[in-house]
């Protein structure tokens, strides 16, 4: 399937607005096109395709705007989660500096991942293991990481997961809307090409009518 950029779609819509609007709204043009099979019913067929494209274009623009919003929301949420997890991890490393086995259990060995999926696995391991062991909780509490503090941090991490899910959902919807918009554009463009060919024949002796439909006539 051909792909259509926003400018190309707007160009097709403008051609449809002018061409179909004036063909249906100008009796002289309509009477000249009707013998060639492009009477009112055929032009209304084009209008259906035009409105379908118009609707798909609006939906595509709306969904891509939503995608930008959910992406920004995710970045904000992940930023907050990285900050709290980073702080809790530093505290845990400090109070458990002499207990490497517990640091390993919390997944605090090595560097923190820079992409969301691997980072999430590290953060979830930390909070899951920290909240599963009463003895470990007692040591962490000495550094201010009480179960309540850890649970709050875990909730912030899970909020980032929800934001990521929303981002991915709108991303998928936006991609599908582009495919639907392109399919509608291809259908309308095909109809429009055939319409122009007939119009150039039916209005060959009336160049002013062709120009009224938005077609430039060579002088």
Secondary structure, DSSP 4 states (H G I P E B T S, - for coil): -----HHHHHHHHHHHHHHHHHHHH-HHHHHHHHTTT-SHHHHHHHHHHHHHHHHHHHHHHHHHHHHHHHHHHHHHHHHHHHHHHHHHHHHHHHHTTT-HHHHHHTT-SSPPPSSHHHHHHHHHHHHHHHTT-HHHHHHHHTTT--HHHHHHHHHHHHHHHHHHHHHHHHHHHHHHHHHHHHHHHHHHHHHHHHHHHHHHHHTTT-HHHHHHTT-----
